Amino acid sequence: MSFATPPGWYPDAGTPGTDRWWDGTAWTAHTRPSAAVAPHDPAHQPYVPQAFGPPVPPAPPLSRGGSRTRVLAIALSGLLVLGAAVTAAVLLGPDDSGTRAAPGLTASDPVPSAPAASATPSPQAGQDGDPGVLADQLNGITLAVPDGWEKAKNTSDDAPTIRTAVSYDCPGTSASFCYRGTVSTRSARAGRTDPKAIAEADITTAADKAYEEDVLGRRTHGGITSHRVLKAQPVAVAGRAGYLVRWRVATGKGPGGVVQSVAFPSTVGSETPVIVRLAFDADRPELPVSLMDTITRSIRPIGDSATSGGVGASIGP
């Protein structure tokens, strides 16, 4: 028998003296000192697993200090092996043919550093490491990260995601964190190729995931009570003919929001269509609907910063 571990604060194994928030499915970026326990939230009580109770959440990833220690240990091991090889070359001297072995490094020679391994070409790696650019390597696109936003390290569906840096307690439940704005990318389901049909079908899913309920079934905004279509039209994205659908949704709690689904052919592989979902809380001055158009215009193929496209661009036959 298995049980889901309830959301709450749990000790961070990678950072002693710190608690990290477990949202029920994954560790989040929210931390606090272990001593700072909010008395009004029962999820903040120390967690003690029982004999047949829910399992302790998996330990969050170790801090960078642990990775740095492992890197130093590996580097030191490499130096010891190199030193042994140099010593053997000096002791052996000439080989059987009377020629001397090729000279190795001496103790005074600088030790060359090995180039870092990279799984992707350097332009892609540079974009992926740029805090101002979100790279979706699978679908071969990048998009700009607005000021005040961040790349999400953990998401429930592992989709490349950016979001506003500051979270808040969801209006429908205090047991979950919400973000004012999110943008994510993903591949369309296999067998679907028409951008219009894909966007029209995906907008309902985009709205439900943003404002109906989360992966644990919690109605974080009190559920969607109604929606209104703001826009549904062809759009050029990264030089490809796509389609955009945008809704305004009203919710049981909170101001509601604006959601958008954009579908267009990928520039890589079999050109499987890409979906970009956007969700903004409504009536936020820092999140005008025009920012959705700006983000859509920023979408580019990886390694190409000059491809034309964007809302309102002309689309050929």
For each residue, the residues with C-beta under 8 A, 3 or more apart:
1: 52
2: 55
3: 53 54 55
4: 24 25 54 216
5: 22 24 54 55 56 57
6: 24 43 54
7: 21 22 23 24 43 175 176 216
8: 21 22 43 44 45 47
9: 19 20 21 22 32 37 43 44
10: 19 20 22 47 56 57
11: 18 19 20 34
12: 15 16 18 19 20 31 60
13: 59 60 62
14: 59 60 61 62 63 66
15: 12 18 20 31 63
16: 12
17: 33 34
18: 11 12 15 31 32 33 34
19: 9 10 11 12 31 32 33 34 36
20: 9 10 11 12 15 27 28 30 31 60
21: 7 8 9 27 28 30 31 177
22: 5 7 8 9 10 26 27 28 57
23: 7 26 27 28 176 177 216
24: 4 5 6 7 215 216
25: 4 156 215 216
26: 22 23 154 155 156
27: 20 21 22 23 57 58 60 61 154
28: 20 21 22 23 154 177
29: 153 154
30: 20 21 167 177
31: 12 15 18 19 20 21
32: 9 18 19 36
33: 17 18 19 36
34: 11 17 18 19
35:
36: 19 32 33
37: 9 44 45
38: 41 44
39: 44
40:
41: 38 44 174
42: 45
43: 6 7 8 9 175
44: 8 9 37 38 39 41
45: 8 37 42
46:
47: 8 10 56
48:
49: 53 54 55 56
50: 53
51:
52: 1
53: 3 49 50
54: 3 4 5 6 49
55: 2 3 5 49
56: 5 10 47 49
57: 5 10 22 27
58: 27
59: 13 14
60: 12 13 14 20 27
61: 14 27
62: 13 14 65 66 67
63: 14 15 66 67
64: 67 68
65: 62 68 69
66: 14 62 63 69 70
67: 62 63 64 70 71
68: 64 65 71 72
69: 65 66 72 73
70: 66 67 73 74
71: 67 68 74 75
72: 68 69 75 76
73: 69 70 76 77
74: 70 71 77 78
75: 71 72 78 79
76: 72 73 79 80
77: 73 74 80 81
78: 74 75 81 82 114
79: 75 76 82 83 111
80: 76 77 83 84
81: 77 78 84 85
82: 78 79 85 86 105 111
83: 79 80 86 87
84: 80 81 87 88
85: 81 82 88 89 104
86: 82 83 89 90 104 105 106
87: 83 84 90 91
88: 84 85 91 92
89: 85 86 92 101 102 103 104
90: 86 87 93 104
91: 87 88
92: 88 89 95 101
93: 90 100 101
94: 98 99 100 101
95: 92 98 99 100 101
96:
97:
98: 94 95
99: 94 95
100: 93 94 95 103
101: 89 92 93 94 95
102: 89
103: 89 100
104: 85 86 89 90
105: 82 86 109 111
106: 86 109
107:
108:
109: 105 106
110:
111: 79 82 105
112:
113:
114: 78
115:
116:
117:
118: 121 122 125
119:
120: 124 125 128 137
121: 118 124 125 303
122: 118 125 126
123: 126 127 302 303
124: 120 121 127 128 135 137 302 303
125: 118 120 121 122 128 129
126: 122 123 129 130
127: 123 124 130 133 135 142 302 303
128: 120 124 125 133 135 137
129: 125 126
130: 126 127 133
131: 145 150 151
132: 144 145
133: 127 128 130 142 143 144 145
134: 142 143 144 145 151 160 161 162 183 185
135: 124 127 128 141 142 160 302
136: 139 140 141 142 160 185 274
137: 120 124 128 140 302
138: 187
139: 136 185 186 187 266 268 272 274
140: 136 137 266 267 268 269 301 302
141: 135 136 185 238 266 267 274 299 300 301 302
142: 127 133 134 135 136 299 300 301 302
143: 133 134 162 183 185 276 295 298 299 300
144: 132 133 134 294 295 298
145: 131 132 133 134 149 150 151 162
146: 149 162 291 294 295
147:
148: 164 165 286
149: 145 146 162 163 164 165 181
150: 131 145 162 163 164 165
151: 131 134 145 160 161 162
152: 155 161 162 163 182
153: 29
154: 26 27 28 29
155: 26 152 158 159 161 184
156: 25 26 214 215
157: 184 186
158: 155
159: 155 184 185 186
160: 134 135 136 151 184 185
161: 134 151 152 155 182 183 184 185
162: 134 143 145 146 149 150 151 152 182 183 184
163: 149 150 152 179 181 182 183
164: 148 149 150 167 179 180 181 182 287
165: 148 149 150
166: 179 180
167: 30 164 177 178 179
168: 177 178 179 180
169: 174 176 177 178
170: 173 174 176 177 178 218 220 221 254
171: 178 220 221 222 251 253 254
172: 218 219 220 221 222 223 251 252 253 254
173: 170 176 218 219 220
174: 41 169 170
175: 7 43 218
176: 7 23 169 170 173 214 216 218 220
177: 21 23 28 30 167 168 169 170
178: 167 168 169 170 171 220 221
179: 163 164 166 167 168 182
180: 164 166 168 280 281 284 286 287
181: 149 163 164 278 279 280 281 284 287 291
182: 152 161 162 163 164 179 210 277 278 279
183: 134 143 161 162 163 276 277 278 279 295
184: 155 157 159 160 161 162 276 277
185: 134 136 139 141 143 159 160 161 274 275 276 277
186: 139 157 159 274 275 277
187: 138 139 266 272 273 274 275
188: 192 198 202 263 272 273 274 275
189: 192
190: 272
191:
192: 188 189 197 198 273
193: 265 273
194: 197 198
195: 198 199 241 242 243 263 264 265 273
196: 199 200 234 243 263
197: 192 194 200 201
198: 188 192 194 195 201 202 243 261 263 273 275
199: 195 196 202 203 242 243 244 245 261 262 263 275
200: 196 197 203 232 243 245
201: 197 198 204 205
202: 188 198 199 205 206 245 261 263 275 277
203: 199 200 206 207 245 246 247 259 260 261
204: 201 207 208
205: 201 202 208 209
206: 202 203 209 210 259 260 261 277 278 279
207: 203 204 210 211 212 224 227 247 249 259 279
208: 204 205 211 212 213 224
209: 205 206 212 214 277 279
210: 182 206 207 257 259 277 279
211: 207 208 220 221 223 224 249 251 256 257 259 279
212: 207 208 209 219 221 223 224
213: 208 217 218 219 220 223
214: 156 176 209 217 218 220
215: 24 25 156
216: 4 7 23 24 25 176
217: 213 214
218: 170 172 173 175 176 213 214
219: 172 173 212 213 222 223 252
220: 170 171 172 173 176 178 211 213 214
221: 170 171 172 178 211 212 224 251 252 253 254 256 257
222: 171 172 219 251 252 253 254
223: 172 211 212 213 219 251 252
224: 207 208 211 212 221 227 249 250 251 252
225: 250 251 252
226: 249 250
227: 207 224 247 248 249 250
228: 247 248 249
229: 232 245 246 247
230: 246 247 248 258 289
231: 244 245 246 260
232: 200 229 243 244 245 246
233: 243 244
234: 196 241 242 243 244 315
235: 242 243 244 262 264 296 310 311 312 313 315
236: 239 240 241 242 308 309 310 313 314 315
237: 240 242 262 264 276 296 299 309 310
238: 141 264 267 299 300 301 304 307 309
239: 236 267 301 307 308 309
240: 236 237 264 265 267 309
241: 195 234 236 264 265 315 316
242: 195 199 234 235 236 237 262 263 264 265
243: 195 196 198 199 200 232 233 234 235 262 263 264
244: 199 231 232 233 234 235 260 261 262 296 311
245: 199 200 202 203 229 231 232 260 261
246: 203 229 230 231 232 258 259 260 289 292
247: 203 207 227 228 229 230 258 259 260
248: 227 228 230 256 257 258 282
249: 207 211 224 226 227 228 256 257 258 259
250: 224 225 226 227 256
251: 171 172 211 221 222 223 224 225 254 255 256 257
252: 172 219 221 222 223 224 225
253: 171 172 221 222
254: 170 171 172 221 222 251 281
255: 251 281 282 283 284
256: 211 221 248 249 250 251 281 282
257: 210 211 221 248 249 251 279 280 281 282
258: 230 246 247 248 249 278 279 280 282 289 292
259: 203 206 207 210 211 246 247 249 277 278 279 280
260: 203 206 231 244 245 246 247 277 278 279 292
261: 198 199 202 203 206 244 245 275 276 277
262: 199 235 237 242 243 244 275 276 278 296
263: 188 195 196 198 199 202 242 243 273 274 275
264: 195 235 237 238 240 241 242 243 273 274
265: 193 195 240 241 242 271 272 273 274
266: 139 140 141 187 269 271 272 273 274
267: 140 141 238 239 240 271 301 302
268: 139 140 271 301 302
269: 140 266 272
270:
271: 265 266 267 268
272: 139 187 188 190 265 266 269
273: 187 188 192 193 195 198 263 264 265 266
274: 136 139 141 185 186 187 188 263 264 265 266
275: 185 186 187 188 198 199 202 261 262 263
276: 143 183 184 185 237 261 262 296 299
277: 182 183 184 185 186 202 206 209 210 259 260 261
278: 181 182 183 206 258 259 260 262 292 295 296
279: 181 182 183 206 207 209 210 211 257 258 259 260
280: 180 181 257 258 259 284 287 289 291 292
281: 180 181 254 255 256 257 284 287
282: 248 255 256 257 258
283: 255
284: 180 181 255 280 281 287
285: 288
286: 148 180
287: 164 180 181 280 281 284 291
288: 285 291
289: 230 246 258 280 292 293
290: 293 294
291: 146 181 280 287 288 294 295
292: 246 258 260 278 280 289 295 296
293: 289 290 296 297 310 311
294: 144 146 290 291 297 298
295: 143 144 146 183 278 291 292 298 299
296: 235 237 244 262 276 278 292 293 299 310 311
297: 293 294 309 310 311
298: 143 144 294 295
299: 141 142 143 237 238 276 295 296 309
300: 141 142 143 238 304 305 307 309
301: 140 141 142 238 239 267 268 304 307
302: 123 124 127 135 137 140 141 142 267 268
303: 121 123 124 127
304: 238 300 301 307
305: 300
306:
307: 238 239 300 301 304
308: 236 239 313
309: 236 237 238 239 240 297 299 300 313
310: 235 236 237 293 296 297 313
311: 235 244 293 296 297
312: 235
313: 235 236 308 309 310
314: 236
315: 234 235 236 241
316: 241
317:
